[in-house]
Amino acid sequence: MSDRIKYSSGVIWEDIVGYSRAVKIKDRILISGTTSIVEGKIVGENDPYIQTKTIIDKLEVVLLLAGSKLEDVVRLRVYVT
């Protein structure tokens, strides 16, 4: 049995480019690039607070699915333009 569990975000790009929202390998959860796009639209355009809140909400959902929570995050890499 594999120790790798994939969590999909459901967007078409996952199959096209080959990534998952998150991958759990043993006791680690690795989350890929996450944006404030919901149902094809940018949430909080020109509002960094709303965009950040939306992203954190999305991260929390996948962490909970994987059996973790925001308080368990030990590293975060942010790219801001």
N, C-alpha and C positions, 0 to 999 in steps of 0.2 A: 504494500500500500504506500502511496506517495505521501510525503510530508508537506506537499505544496497544495494550497487551496487558493483558487483564483476568485476574486469578487469583481463582477462586471458592473459598469455604470450604465450599460445598455445603449451606448452611442455606437453608431456604425463604424467609427474610426478604430475601435478596438480590433475588429476582425481585419480591417483593411491594413492597419499599420502593425498590428500584433502587440497590443498591450492590454493590461487590465487595470481597473481603478485601483485595486490593491491585490497583493499576493501575501499570503501567510505561509511562512516556512518555519515549522516548529513553533518557537515562542516569539518570533519576529513578524511584524506586519509592515510591509513596504507599500507605501501609497504613491502612485504616480502623479504627474502634474495635474493640478485641479484648478479649474477656472470658475468664474461666477456665471457661467452660461447655464441656464436652466430652460429646457424645452426649446433649444435653439436661439434663445434671446439672452443678451447680457443683462444681468440683474445689477442695478446700481451703477449704470454707466456714469462716469465722471464723479462717482462717490466712492472713494476708497474704503470708507467704513462699511458701507453696505456690501461691497464686493467681498471684503475680508470676512464679514459675518456670514455671508452666503457660502463661502468656501469652507469656513470652519464648520458650519452646519453639515455640509456634505461630507467632510472628513469624519465628523462624529458619527454619522449614520454608518459608514463602512467600518469604523472602529468597533461600534457596538455589534455589528453583524459578525465581526471576527473575534468577538469575545473580549474586547478591550474598551478603553475609554480615553477621553482627551487627557486626563491626568497622567496617563501612562506614556505619553509622547516624550521622547528624550532628545529628538533632533528634528529641526524643521529648516528647510531651505526655501527662501522666498526670493522671487524675482519680480521687481517692481519697475515699471517703465514710466 
